[in-house]
Amino acid sequence: MTLPRDIAEFEGDWLLDRVIDDRLTGQKLRAEGGATLRRSEGGLTYDEQVTLFMPGQPPFHGTRRYLWRPGPGGIAIYFEDGRFFHHLTLGQVAPGDHHDCPPDSYDAGYDFARWPLWRVRWTVKGPRKDYELVTDFRRR
């Protein structure tokens, strides 16, 4: 089995499909788009552009940016403003991590069993949040 072992293996353009299961509203939302990981100072910059499809609403376009930096045994992922978000351990089939953002809790689970196809699953819980966000990535 081939697994990603270096940050450079993520560089390039990815197509993404996302499903958001919002347990509070009972809705399942869908998003599609792409992510580009380009070399930048200290690592890679992750830029995402998606179209979100919500029942009964016009499509919504969104963007997101993260900073990916080499870290111990993997990748340290930061928000665009430089705050630490979470750590992605490389060389494992299903690494995970936790991000605490009181009063909310974010648990990430990555799946590299079919690399270079990969998945990340976020389980989010808080006083006003209860959803699972699953994103599948494949090379463009």
Buried (B, 14 or more C-beta within 10 A) or exposed (E): EEBBEEBEBBBBEBEBBBBBBBEEEEEBBBBEBBBBBEEEEEBBBBBBEBEBBBEEEEEEEEEEEBBBBBBEEBBBBBEEEEEEBBBBBBEBEEBBBEBEEEEBBBBBBBBBEEBBEBBBBBBBBEEEBBBBBBBBBEEE
